[in-house]
Amino acid sequence: MAAQPTAQTAGASAPLNAESVAAVLGCLRTALDARDWQGSAAEVVSEIGQRLKCLRVSIGWVAAGQLRIVALSDGVVLAEGQAIPELNQAMLEAVHQHTTLSWPQATRNAVRITLAHQSLFKVQGLGGVVSVPLAHKGRVIGVITCERSITSDPLAVRVIDEVVRVAFEPQEIRWLEQLAEGLAPLLYLRYKLDRPFSERVRAKAIVLGYRLKDPSERRLRWSMLAAIFLLTVGLLWPMPYHVSATARLEGAVQRVLSAAQDGYLREVHVRPGDVVKAGQLLAELSDDELQTSRRARQAEVAQQENAFAEAFARGDRAQAAQAQAKLAEAKAQLGLVEQQLVRVRLTAPFDGVVIQGDLRQQLGGPVKRGEALLTLAPGLDWRVILEVSESDVAQLERGQPASLRLAAMPGQPIALVLARVTPVAHSTADGVRYEVEAWPAGKGAGLAGLRPGLEGVAKVELPARPLLTRWFMRAWDKLGMLTWSWF
């Protein structure tokens, strides 16, 4: 079964002449000039029929593991690739054996299965039939079948079974093989470029079906089962879902201590992170000018008291009333200075933590009235601010549970509850973010060591939904936004 047909071997030993080579090139040029792949096949069969004086020339094409006839030179209209059953079987015979088959054979020494060719030969009453496979990269992709009718020309006949018939000569078969060798890659390329997308999908589906039935494709079957299982889980099995956001701790109440007046910073007793008690001295401003002003006001008060006493002793009521008014004014000025002296000492209004204001590098420096010096927050009364992406904020609402892990304490999760979604966006380096306020779900023992200013990552728990459903909804939202932007 390994031997080549005698006609093929005989033809191969004789090189083509210049006229035959020109004819091959002419057929290839005709195929290239056609508008599409189907047109190329139709033009080629017509050219071959004229060249070899055939009754009919056909091209069969292997697609998705099936052979269908795509072009006939006799003008018969094909219905979904169906033609004469004997012709289809003859083509399959050549495709399965991957070699050229002909009947009648040029010599009796060839050992090939040609039952389908003999059947076509007898049923159609032909003078000769030959099938040449179209091969590309070691794979048969099609076949050319030529049929020749009975002739009365005594110069080109063979007597077989006492019937005058015309067989294909070895040189003609050799020419067909040379044409098939050049035509196969050309038709394959045009087929790949011209076939519709639906046909490509159908072909791949059919090939996949054949592979799944193949006993050697065990790995493919297991892969398909795993893919189906994952797809089913992704579509039907609800899975936990959460929204991640960067988070920071802030005091629930923050108190800013500012300079009561212009002056100079003299003493600083705390730094950010220090725990302070209510009434504890935090910082002091220079009071030299105020002390001088207080002594001056004290002297003025003493002077007015003496003037009032003298006028009262003399019985001068007008002078006494005037001295008494000036004394009251002097005491008021002295009281103001005393208040200013008290306010140069910054004290903690409550128990808490210093979260901002490192003033140790500013000792002796000037400060302006109203300038913020220190910021305090209650030590155990704090809130969490989540910075949520604009694509996720629509899914959040008050009362949803969340969990927080701080960078300083990654092993200690903190339960939270969303308290408020701020409807105002702000731009950050990572894009537009919305601030969401959350409160601790409980006052556990582990919360006592927390300090405002710590940062971490929070995850807000959302209702469980199938994974693929969630991905589809997100992709649909993005597609809707892109469509709105473009159109």
Phi and psi in degrees as a GROMACS rama.xvg file:
@    title "Ramachandran Plot"
@    xaxis  label "Phi"
@    yaxis  label "Psi"
@TYPE xy
-86.1861  -13.4576  ALA-2
-73.9102  147.667  ALA-3
-79.7414  153.959  GLN-4
-58.0881  149.285  PRO-5
-64.0064  -38.7603  THR-6
-63.5759  -38.6752  ALA-7
-67.8385  -41.4051  GLN-8
-67.1614  -40.3197  THR-9
-66.8966  -38.8795  ALA-10
-67.883  -33.1245  GLY-11
-68.9199  -27.0123  ALA-12
-75.5343  -18.534  SER-13
-107.619  114.345  ALA-14
-67.0165  152.968  PRO-15
-72.2537  145.044  LEU-16
-81.7454  175.179  ASN-17
-62.8404  -36.8236  ALA-18
-65.0417  -40.5007  GLU-19
-68.1355  -41.0342  SER-20
-61.6015  -41.7467  VAL-21
-62.5662  -36.5135  ALA-22
-66.8552  -39.6015  ALA-23
-61.0987  -46.7597  VAL-24
-64.2444  -36.0951  LEU-25
-63.5288  -40.9617  GLY-26
-63.7824  -40.881  CYS-27
-65.6537  -39.199  LEU-28
-65.1783  -38.2093  ARG-29
-61.4512  -41.205  THR-30
-65.2351  -36.6331  ALA-31
-71.4101  -33.4349  LEU-32
-75.5909  -16.0409  ASP-33
-66.0949  157.111  ALA-34
-71.2294  -37.553  ARG-35
-146.685  -175.228  ASP-36
-64.4503  -44.5202  TRP-37
-61.7946  -39.0052  GLN-38
-66.8111  -36.9742  GLY-39
-60.2645  -46.4979  SER-40
-62.081  -42.9027  ALA-41
-64.9276  -41.4986  ALA-42
-67.26  -36.9797  GLU-43
-67.7047  -44.7581  VAL-44
-64.2754  -35.2263  VAL-45
-66.2744  -41.7764  SER-46
-64.8205  -42.804  GLU-47
-65.0381  -42.3697  ILE-48
-58.4557  -41.2519  GLY-49
-70.5091  -38.2175  GLN-50
-66.6579  -46.2208  ARG-51
-99.0037  3.6103  LEU-52
53.4754  56.0865  LYS-53
-96.3619  151.271  CYS-54
-68.2042  -40.5362  LEU-55
-156.183  138.837  ARG-56
-122.69  134.533  VAL-57
-130.562  148.732  SER-58
-121.251  124.442  ILE-59
-105.002  144.646  GLY-60
-125.895  134.186  TRP-61
-93.3221  114.928  VAL-62
-134.596  128.882  ALA-63
56.0941  37.8784  ALA-64
78.1015  6.2111  GLY-65
-125.882  144.693  GLN-66
-97.8232  128.739  LEU-67
-135.767  143.889  ARG-68
-81.4142  126.888  ILE-69
-111.618  -14.7682  VAL-70
-152.899  136.739  ALA-71
-130.965  136.196  LEU-72
-80.3586  -13.6991  SER-73
-89.4315  5.88557  ASP-74
81.2278  8.78118  GLY-75
-68.0267  132.511  VAL-76
-80.7602  124.648  VAL-77
-87.1463  141.229  LEU-78
-110.961  102.714  ALA-79
54.7996  40.5748  GLU-80
77.0816  8.22903  GLY-81
-92.8333  133.197  GLN-82
-140.058  -147.618  ALA-83
-64.6371  126.19  ILE-84
-57.9395  -39.4241  PRO-85
-63.7957  -35.698  GLU-86
-66.318  -43.3048  LEU-87
-62.4795  -40.9033  ASN-88
-67.1573  -37.4443  GLN-89
-64.3199  -40.1292  ALA-90
-63.7541  -44.4853  MET-91
-61.4968  -34.7316  LEU-92
-61.4613  -42.6522  GLU-93
-71.8464  -37.0653  ALA-94
-65.4489  -44.2746  VAL-95
-67.6598  -32.8131  HIS-96
-90.6867  -7.20667  GLN-97
56.7165  38.8306  HIS-98
-153.858  167.72  THR-99
-77.0091  132.702  THR-100
-125.163  142.546  LEU-101
-145.671  156.092  SER-102
-153.256  129.977  TRP-103
-67.6721  152.541  PRO-104
-80.2189  153.242  GLN-105
-70.4913  -22.8681  ALA-106
-146.184  157.045  THR-107
-83.1279  -2.94646  ARG-108
-85.125  -13.2013  ASN-109
-72.2635  136.818  ALA-110
-114.561  94.5188  VAL-111
-144.133  152.931  ARG-112
-82.0347  115.878  ILE-113
-129.941  30.6964  THR-114
-62.1826  -43.3798  LEU-115
-66.2862  -35.8409  ALA-116
-68.2285  -38.2688  HIS-117
-65.432  -39.2872  GLN-118
-63.9382  -45.6889  SER-119
-61.2743  -40.8148  LEU-120
-60.1364  -44.1646  PHE-121
-77.9094  -43.7045  LYS-122
-65.3029  -40.8428  VAL-123
-88.658  -6.64594  GLN-124
63.5172  48.6114  GLY-125
-89.9677  166.427  LEU-126
-95.5273  -21.5534  GLY-127
-175.523  153.02  GLY-128
-146.764  139.993  VAL-129
-143.501  141.572  VAL-130
-126.232  125.966  SER-131
-117.842  120.075  VAL-132
-69.1978  148.848  PRO-133
-101.133  115.666  LEU-134
-117.542  139.373  ALA-135
-137.852  120.277  HIS-136
55.2026  45.3221  LYS-137
76.0785  10.0143  GLY-138
-128.075  132.949  ARG-139
-74.982  122.418  VAL-140
-111.662  -8.2204  ILE-141
-175.929  -174.231  GLY-142
-155.831  143.242  VAL-143
-108.012  126.054  ILE-144
-119.995  126.674  THR-145
-115.137  134.754  CYS-146
-121.437  133.954  GLU-147
-119.304  136.536  ARG-148
-85.1696  170.688  SER-149
-67.576  141.323  ILE-150
-130.881  157.67  THR-151
-102.347  5.85904  SER-152
-73.8452  114.801  ASP-153
-73.8276  -9.59364  PRO-154
-82.2538  -17.0364  LEU-155
-136.358  53.8986  ALA-156
-131.146  160.421  VAL-157
-127.488  145.873  ARG-158
-97.9316  111.44  VAL-159
-129.898  125.399  ILE-160
53.2608  36.4443  ASP-161
61.6935  22.4525  GLU-162
-118.856  135.124  VAL-163
-80.1598  114.888  VAL-164
-135.954  165.284  ARG-165
-113.362  119.804  VAL-166
-99.1823  160.985  ALA-167
-82.1597  131.422  PHE-168
-78.3082  154.618  GLU-169
-54.6307  -37.0273  PRO-170
-66.7541  -36.1143  GLN-171
-68.9894  -39.4947  GLU-172
-65.3011  -40.8491  ILE-173
-60.4617  -39.893  ARG-174
-64.3505  -41.5224  TRP-175
-62.2693  -39.9024  LEU-176
-65.886  -40.6831  GLU-177
-64.8693  -39.6937  GLN-178
-64.8326  -42.6776  LEU-179
-63.2149  -35.5486  ALA-180
-63.6132  -38.5167  GLU-181
-85.4139  -27.4402  GLY-182
-79.0378  -31.5798  LEU-183
-58.5274  -52.9461  ALA-184
-65.1494  -31.9418  PRO-185
-65.1703  -49.3906  LEU-186
-65.9534  -36.3366  LEU-187
-62.8456  -43.6396  TYR-188
-64.5116  -44.5742  LEU-189
-66.7189  -34.4596  ARG-190
-64.0614  -43.1794  TYR-191
-63.3063  -36.5833  LYS-192
-80.0263  -31.0781  LEU-193
-98.6767  -23.0158  ASP-194
-68.4639  142.382  ARG-195
-68.622  160.764  PRO-196
-62.442  -38.5403  PHE-197
-61.9824  -37.2543  SER-198
-69.5823  -36.5214  GLU-199
-62.5737  -44.7716  ARG-200
-64.0039  -42.896  VAL-201
-62.6188  -41.9379  ARG-202
-63.2353  -43.5852  ALA-203
-65.1267  -36.2003  LYS-204
-66.0873  -40.682  ALA-205
-66.6613  -43.4259  ILE-206
-61.213  -40.9861  VAL-207
-63.0112  -37.7585  LEU-208
-63.2346  -42.6616  GLY-209
-63.7082  -40.0131  TYR-210
-66.5825  -37.32  ARG-211
-66.4527  -29.5726  LEU-212
-80.2164  -15.8178  LYS-213
-71.8878  123.962  ASP-214
-61.0095  -25.6903  PRO-215
-78.124  -12.8216  SER-216
-92.34  50.8553  GLU-217
-67.3322  -39.6122  ARG-218
-62.8965  -38.9924  ARG-219
-63.6776  -42.2054  LEU-220
-63.2041  -43.3347  ARG-221
-63.4643  -38.5238  TRP-222
-63.9934  -41.7598  SER-223
-64.9228  -41.2979  MET-224
-62.1893  -41.5192  LEU-225
-64.1416  -40.2364  ALA-226
-65.2343  -41.429  ALA-227
-64.6708  -40.462  ILE-228
-63.165  -45.8171  PHE-229
-64.3061  -38.1812  LEU-230
-65.1697  -40.3722  LEU-231
-64.3478  -44.3156  THR-232
-62.6136  -43.0415  VAL-233
-65.3408  -28.2952  GLY-234
-91.3785  -28.8479  LEU-235
-116.021  -26.8586  LEU-236
-90.309  115.241  TRP-237
-66.3702  134.446  PRO-238
-125.069  147.223  MET-239
-58.4968  147.33  PRO-240
-141.565  141.124  TYR-241
-144.66  158.064  HIS-242
-108.163  124.538  VAL-243
-94.9817  145.95  SER-244
-155.943  147.658  ALA-245
-69.3682  146.942  THR-246
-140.642  154.967  ALA-247
-142.103  151.59  ARG-248
-90.3361  136.173  LEU-249
-133.284  152.988  GLU-250
-69.0121  142.602  GLY-251
-64.1268  -35.5472  ALA-252
-127.693  127.906  VAL-253
-118.086  133.223  GLN-254
-117.364  123.97  ARG-255
-97.6273  124.201  VAL-256
-98.6299  119.691  LEU-257
-118.47  166.237  SER-258
-71.7471  129.724  ALA-259
-75.8311  -20.184  ALA-260
-159.501  170.525  GLN-261
-67.8523  144.46  ASP-262
175.525  -159.759  GLY-263
-127.694  142.806  TYR-264
-79.5368  122.173  LEU-265
-104.453  -46.083  ARG-266
-136.304  143.102  GLU-267
-130.996  124.368  VAL-268
-107.807  -6.68994  HIS-269
-136.815  167.137  VAL-270
-141.053  164.327  ARG-271
-55.1354  135.154  PRO-272
100.028  -14.52  GLY-273
-75.1617  140.64  ASP-274
-88.9565  130.819  VAL-275
-124.939  158.857  VAL-276
-105.778  158.259  LYS-277
-61.2684  131.58  ALA-278
86.924  -6.7061  GLY-279
-68.903  137.603  GLN-280
-72.0176  127.259  LEU-281
-106.028  -44.0089  LEU-282
-157.42  159.834  ALA-283
-134.737  141.743  GLU-284
-98.7777  157.974  LEU-285
-63.8786  133.792  SER-286
-119.664  20.5724  ASP-287
-59.9944  -47.0264  ASP-288
-66.191  -37.2073  GLU-289
-69.081  -37.4011  LEU-290
-63.7143  -41.1911  GLN-291
-64.4492  -42.8191  THR-292
-65.2514  -35.2487  SER-293
-66.4984  -41.7  ARG-294
-63.5878  -38.4665  ARG-295
-65.4949  -40.1002  ALA-296
-69.7148  -34.5392  ARG-297
-65.503  -41.1754  GLN-298
-64.5752  -39.574  ALA-299
-66.9046  -37.0828  GLU-300
-63.4164  -43.5199  VAL-301
-62.8305  -40.3033  ALA-302
-64.5649  -41.8594  GLN-303
-71.4958  -32.3134  GLN-304
-64.7125  -41.6414  GLU-305
-65.2742  -41.7429  ASN-306
-64.5641  -38.0455  ALA-307
-66.7716  -40.3453  PHE-308
-64.0773  -42.7231  ALA-309
-64.7897  -44.6624  GLU-310
-65.8514  -36.4048  ALA-311
-67.2941  -36.6905  PHE-312
-68.4192  -34.9672  ALA-313
-79.1506  -14.5359  ARG-314
81.7719  16.4294  GLY-315
-87.8188  95.4739  ASP-316
-66.6546  -37.6172  ARG-317
-63.8324  -43.3248  ALA-318
-67.9651  -36.5642  GLN-319
-66.9992  -41.0526  ALA-320
-64.9523  -39.8365  ALA-321
-65.4119  -42.0693  GLN-322
-66.1908  -36.375  ALA-323
-66.7716  -37.3545  GLN-324
-66.7024  -42.1753  ALA-325
-67.0319  -33.9832  LYS-326
-65.3696  -41.0976  LEU-327
-64.5182  -39.4482  ALA-328
-64.8456  -41.6708  GLU-329
-64.3097  -39.9198  ALA-330
-66.0963  -36.3759  LYS-331
-64.6209  -41.5815  ALA-332
-64.2591  -39.0526  GLN-333
-65.5463  -39.9204  LEU-334
-62.9908  -38.5291  GLY-335
-62.6636  -41.8853  LEU-336
-65.1021  -38.6947  VAL-337
-62.7052  -41.5807  GLU-338
-63.7169  -39.6482  GLN-339
-66.0929  -34.2615  GLN-340
-66.4872  -36.4563  LEU-341
-68.2898  -37.0844  VAL-342
-78.3792  -11.1733  ARG-343
-74.1129  -10.1465  VAL-344
-103.532  111.001  ARG-345
-86.8363  120.833  LEU-346
-120.265  156.649  THR-347
-73.1481  127.17  ALA-348
-77.1961  -16.5573  PRO-349
-159.298  170.687  PHE-350
-71.0596  131.026  ASP-351
-175.533  -157.181  GLY-352
-130.379  139.005  VAL-353
-78.4182  117.241  VAL-354
-107.037  -11.5434  ILE-355
-158.294  142.967  GLN-356
114.669  77.9462  GLY-357
-93.7904  99.4003  ASP-358
-99.2341  4.86657  LEU-359
-67.435  -24.5785  ARG-360
-84.7699  -2.2955  GLN-361
-112.616  13.3832  GLN-362
-59.14  131.685  LEU-363
84.0625  -7.59143  GLY-364
-82.1379  156.967  GLY-365
-77.2926  147.918  PRO-366
-128.656  149.029  VAL-367
-100.293  153.546  LYS-368
-61.6356  129.911  ARG-369
87.9081  -4.33235  GLY-370
-70.9099  130.621  GLU-371
-71.1481  128.1  ALA-372
-107.958  -49.6856  LEU-373
-135.559  151.815  LEU-374
-126.559  127.282  THR-375
-116.418  150.491  LEU-376
-138.361  148.288  ALA-377
-59.3262  138.509  PRO-378
-67.4753  -34.7821  GLY-379
-114.031  3.59532  LEU-380
-115.674  98.5843  ASP-381
-140.18  171.089  TRP-382
-136.464  166.42  ARG-383
-117.697  132.333  VAL-384
-108.44  118.441  ILE-385
-100.007  135.351  LEU-386
-102.935  102.67  GLU-387
-102.652  140.519  VAL-388
-64.5417  150.161  SER-389
-64.8483  -23.7648  GLU-390
-76.6849  -15.6152  SER-391
-109.23  -15.826  ASP-392
-66.3323  -27.3543  VAL-393
-66.1975  -18.6086  ALA-394
-89.3897  -5.4673  GLN-395
-99.6837  147.179  LEU-396
-154.369  165.021  GLU-397
-62.3723  140.023  ARG-398
94.4237  -7.16855  GLY-399
-72.5668  141.07  GLN-400
-77.2482  153.532  PRO-401
-148.017  167.682  ALA-402
-136.455  141.335  SER-403
-125.919  135.914  LEU-404
-125.945  122.164  ARG-405
-88.4176  148.509  LEU-406
-62.4396  -31.2183  ALA-407
-76.5043  -24.2239  ALA-408
-137.055  69.1247  MET-409
-66.809  -20.851  PRO-410
-87.9223  1.78285  GLY-411
-119.535  94.9884  GLN-412
-71.6752  145.118  PRO-413
-120.631  123.409  ILE-414
-77.0371  135.64  ALA-415
-129.756  164.152  LEU-416
-134.395  129.106  VAL-417
-66.2663  131.771  LEU-418
-108.285  -31.2737  ALA-419
-163.567  137.549  ARG-420
-105.76  114.177  VAL-421
-73.3426  124.382  THR-422
-82.3721  16.9642  PRO-423
-116.36  128.463  VAL-424
-95.6496  155.891  ALA-425
-141.786  149.299  HIS-426
-86.6771  137.895  SER-427
-129.854  179.155  THR-428
-65.0979  -23.7611  ALA-429
-96.8096  7.84747  ASP-430
113.972  -166.998  GLY-431
-77.4064  132.64  VAL-432
-131.845  148.215  ARG-433
-111.857  140.73  TYR-434
-90.2721  128.908  GLU-435
-118.867  126.563  VAL-436
-93.9291  133.662  GLU-437
-133.213  153.277  ALA-438
-121.384  153.027  TRP-439
-63.1214  140.843  PRO-440
-74.3341  -18.0412  ALA-441
-159.671  162.34  GLY-442
-102.287  72.9803  LYS-443
-79.6128  173.077  GLY-444
-67.2038  -28.6693  ALA-445
-72.9212  -10.924  GLY-446
-82.2093  -14.3148  LEU-447
-67.8584  -28.3591  ALA-448
-86.04  0.351221  GLY-449
-77.7381  149.51  LEU-450
-131.089  138.512  ARG-451
-57.6419  142.403  PRO-452
106.578  -16.3707  GLY-453
-69.0409  149.28  LEU-454
-125.36  157.085  GLU-455
-171.482  -157.524  GLY-456
-125.749  130.127  VAL-457
-112.303  147.222  ALA-458
-126.581  123.212  LYS-459
-95.5649  122.946  VAL-460
-77.4004  129.899  GLU-461
-116.032  162.639  LEU-462
-57.8138  140.994  PRO-463
-67.0431  135.814  ALA-464
-142.696  156.535  ARG-465
-58.39  142.81  PRO-466
-62.748  -48.058  LEU-467
-66.5859  -33.6274  LEU-468
-62.7312  -42.5481  THR-469
-65.1729  -42.447  ARG-470
-63.8514  -40.3735  TRP-471
-63.2467  -43.3598  PHE-472
-63.2702  -40.4351  MET-473
-65.6126  -43.3351  ARG-474
-64.835  -36.8836  ALA-475
-64.8338  -40.431  TRP-476
-63.6009  -42.9343  ASP-477
-66.2633  -39.4937  LYS-478
-64.29  -40.9506  LEU-479
-61.9538  -38.0987  GLY-480
-68.2571  -42.1114  MET-481
-64.4374  -41.519  LEU-482
-62.4425  -42.5264  THR-483
-64.2826  -37.3923  TRP-484
-68.7638  -38.2966  SER-485
-80.1055  -35.9714  TRP-486
